[in-house]
Amino acid sequence: MIKFNRNARVADALATGEKFLNYSDSLPQLKDDEYLSDLTKKFRGEWKEEKEAIKRTKVSSELEARDAERDTKVANLKAYVTGLSVHPDKEKSENAKLFLPIFAKYTGIMSEPYDTQTAHMTALARDLSAEEIVAAAKKIDAQVMIDEMNASQAAFVESAGEYTKSIVHEKEKKNACDIKKSLLTTLNDKILPYLSTMAIAKGGEYKDLFDYIERDIEQSNSAMSERAKAEKAKK
């Protein structure tokens, strides 16, 4: 009996788990097996918990990307007006210089903690919406950059909201690696041995499910082995 490699990626464990759940749900004979139903229920709960843990990780990564994006937009606008402030064209330089005192108020904004930067970005956007600045922005073609900066801020705030939702009670939840261990223990040490025994004893849908999941596990383990060899070859 082949068992799922415990060092497999979380994504691979989730994929195999989903195939097992979908295929077992399609086999009516197995629904009358209370023991297997209980094991499947336990496995389904661990599988869902694993997906939620992965989602929290993805939301965190997205938040970092959004923060980097708004940093870039602020930096680009600041560099643009700073450069124009020494432009030989007097009108351009004079209009660009109007922005410098504003950016001077927010020195270091891009290295601030998320919440502090968000508050200062909101204040910066408010300063840049002053009538005099809006008029100057149009004269030096900076309005598009301001709009992009504000849009990046809005995107970050949205992601921050999703992140906050995802980490509610997070300290009480297991991380993805710990959940994977439980998931694979249920699969390798309980579900597979039972299916293997029942496949021999009763055949039918037990054998169909066991053969199906064993083939998928063999393919996943093989793919993992190939990836490991490829990584080793690069070193």
Contacts in CASP RR format, 6 or more apart in sequence:
PFRMAT RR
TARGET T0000
AUTHOR 0000-0000-0000
METHOD contacts of the structure
MODEL  1
MIKFNRNARVADALATGEKFLNYSDSLPQLKDDEYLSDLTKKFRGEWKEE
KEAIKRTKVSSELEARDAERDTKVANLKAYVTGLSVHPDKEKSENAKLFL
PIFAKYTGIMSEPYDTQTAHMTALARDLSAEEIVAAAKKIDAQVMIDEMN
ASQAAFVESAGEYTKSIVHEKEKKNACDIKKSLLTTLNDKILPYLSTMAI
AKGGEYKDLFDYIERDIEQSNSAMSERAKAEKAKK
1 192 0 8 1.000
1 193 0 8 1.000
1 196 0 8 1.000
1 214 0 8 1.000
2 214 0 8 1.000
2 217 0 8 1.000
2 218 0 8 1.000
2 221 0 8 1.000
3 188 0 8 1.000
3 192 0 8 1.000
3 217 0 8 1.000
4 13 0 8 1.000
4 16 0 8 1.000
4 184 0 8 1.000
4 187 0 8 1.000
4 188 0 8 1.000
4 217 0 8 1.000
4 220 0 8 1.000
4 221 0 8 1.000
5 220 0 8 1.000
5 221 0 8 1.000
5 224 0 8 1.000
6 181 0 8 1.000
6 184 0 8 1.000
6 188 0 8 1.000
7 224 0 8 1.000
8 184 0 8 1.000
8 220 0 8 1.000
8 221 0 8 1.000
8 224 0 8 1.000
9 224 0 8 1.000
10 50 0 8 1.000
10 54 0 8 1.000
10 176 0 8 1.000
10 177 0 8 1.000
10 180 0 8 1.000
11 54 0 8 1.000
12 220 0 8 1.000
12 223 0 8 1.000
12 224 0 8 1.000
13 50 0 8 1.000
13 180 0 8 1.000
13 183 0 8 1.000
13 184 0 8 1.000
14 47 0 8 1.000
14 50 0 8 1.000
14 51 0 8 1.000
14 54 0 8 1.000
15 220 0 8 1.000
16 187 0 8 1.000
16 213 0 8 1.000
16 216 0 8 1.000
16 217 0 8 1.000
16 220 0 8 1.000
17 43 0 8 1.000
17 47 0 8 1.000
17 183 0 8 1.000
17 187 0 8 1.000
18 47 0 8 1.000
19 212 0 8 1.000
19 213 0 8 1.000
19 216 0 8 1.000
20 43 0 8 1.000
20 187 0 8 1.000
20 191 0 8 1.000
20 209 0 8 1.000
20 213 0 8 1.000
20 216 0 8 1.000
21 40 0 8 1.000
21 43 0 8 1.000
21 44 0 8 1.000
21 47 0 8 1.000
23 209 0 8 1.000
23 212 0 8 1.000
23 213 0 8 1.000
24 30 0 8 1.000
24 36 0 8 1.000
24 40 0 8 1.000
24 209 0 8 1.000
27 205 0 8 1.000
27 208 0 8 1.000
27 209 0 8 1.000
28 205 0 8 1.000
29 204 0 8 1.000
29 205 0 8 1.000
29 206 0 8 1.000
30 36 0 8 1.000
30 37 0 8 1.000
30 205 0 8 1.000
30 206 0 8 1.000
30 209 0 8 1.000
31 37 0 8 1.000
33 198 0 8 1.000
35 194 0 8 1.000
36 191 0 8 1.000
36 194 0 8 1.000
36 195 0 8 1.000
36 198 0 8 1.000
39 186 0 8 1.000
39 190 0 8 1.000
39 191 0 8 1.000
39 194 0 8 1.000
40 191 0 8 1.000
42 186 0 8 1.000
43 183 0 8 1.000
43 186 0 8 1.000
43 187 0 8 1.000
43 191 0 8 1.000
46 179 0 8 1.000
46 182 0 8 1.000
46 183 0 8 1.000
46 186 0 8 1.000
47 183 0 8 1.000
49 173 0 8 1.000
49 174 0 8 1.000
49 179 0 8 1.000
50 176 0 8 1.000
50 179 0 8 1.000
50 180 0 8 1.000
50 183 0 8 1.000
52 173 0 8 1.000
53 173 0 8 1.000
53 174 0 8 1.000
53 175 0 8 1.000
53 176 0 8 1.000
53 179 0 8 1.000
54 176 0 8 1.000
55 166 0 8 1.000
56 166 0 8 1.000
56 167 0 8 1.000
56 170 0 8 1.000
57 176 0 8 1.000
59 159 0 8 1.000
59 162 0 8 1.000
59 163 0 8 1.000
59 166 0 8 1.000
60 163 0 8 1.000
60 166 0 8 1.000
62 159 0 8 1.000
62 162 0 8 1.000
62 163 0 8 1.000
63 114 0 8 1.000
63 156 0 8 1.000
63 159 0 8 1.000
63 160 0 8 1.000
63 162 0 8 1.000
63 163 0 8 1.000
66 152 0 8 1.000
66 155 0 8 1.000
66 156 0 8 1.000
66 159 0 8 1.000
66 160 0 8 1.000
67 114 0 8 1.000
67 117 0 8 1.000
67 156 0 8 1.000
69 152 0 8 1.000
69 155 0 8 1.000
69 156 0 8 1.000
70 117 0 8 1.000
70 121 0 8 1.000
70 149 0 8 1.000
70 152 0 8 1.000
70 153 0 8 1.000
70 155 0 8 1.000
70 156 0 8 1.000
71 110 0 8 1.000
72 152 0 8 1.000
73 145 0 8 1.000
73 148 0 8 1.000
73 149 0 8 1.000
73 152 0 8 1.000
74 109 0 8 1.000
74 110 0 8 1.000
74 121 0 8 1.000
74 124 0 8 1.000
74 149 0 8 1.000
75 110 0 8 1.000
76 145 0 8 1.000
76 149 0 8 1.000
77 142 0 8 1.000
77 145 0 8 1.000
77 146 0 8 1.000
77 149 0 8 1.000
78 99 0 8 1.000
78 103 0 8 1.000
80 142 0 8 1.000
80 145 0 8 1.000
81 96 0 8 1.000
81 99 0 8 1.000
81 100 0 8 1.000
81 103 0 8 1.000
81 140 0 8 1.000
81 142 0 8 1.000
82 96 0 8 1.000
82 100 0 8 1.000
82 103 0 8 1.000
83 96 0 8 1.000
84 92 0 8 1.000
84 93 0 8 1.000
84 95 0 8 1.000
84 96 0 8 1.000
84 140 0 8 1.000
85 93 0 8 1.000
85 96 0 8 1.000
85 97 0 8 1.000
85 99 0 8 1.000
85 100 0 8 1.000
86 93 0 8 1.000
87 93 0 8 1.000
87 96 0 8 1.000
91 139 0 8 1.000
92 139 0 8 1.000
92 140 0 8 1.000
95 136 0 8 1.000
95 137 0 8 1.000
95 139 0 8 1.000
95 140 0 8 1.000
96 136 0 8 1.000
96 140 0 8 1.000
98 132 0 8 1.000
98 133 0 8 1.000
98 136 0 8 1.000
99 128 0 8 1.000
99 133 0 8 1.000
99 136 0 8 1.000
99 142 0 8 1.000
102 124 0 8 1.000
102 127 0 8 1.000
102 128 0 8 1.000
102 133 0 8 1.000
105 124 0 8 1.000
105 127 0 8 1.000
106 120 0 8 1.000
106 123 0 8 1.000
106 124 0 8 1.000
109 117 0 8 1.000
109 120 0 8 1.000
109 121 0 8 1.000
109 124 0 8 1.000
110 117 0 8 1.000
112 120 0 8 1.000
114 160 0 8 1.000
118 153 0 8 1.000
118 156 0 8 1.000
118 157 0 8 1.000
118 160 0 8 1.000
121 153 0 8 1.000
122 153 0 8 1.000
125 146 0 8 1.000
125 149 0 8 1.000
125 150 0 8 1.000
125 153 0 8 1.000
127 133 0 8 1.000
128 134 0 8 1.000
128 137 0 8 1.000
128 146 0 8 1.000
134 143 0 8 1.000
136 142 0 8 1.000
137 143 0 8 1.000
137 146 0 8 1.000
174 182 0 8 1.000
192 210 0 8 1.000
192 213 0 8 1.000
192 214 0 8 1.000
195 206 0 8 1.000
195 209 0 8 1.000
195 210 0 8 1.000
195 213 0 8 1.000
196 210 0 8 1.000
198 206 0 8 1.000
198 210 0 8 1.000
199 206 0 8 1.000
199 207 0 8 1.000
199 209 0 8 1.000
199 210 0 8 1.000
199 211 0 8 1.000
END
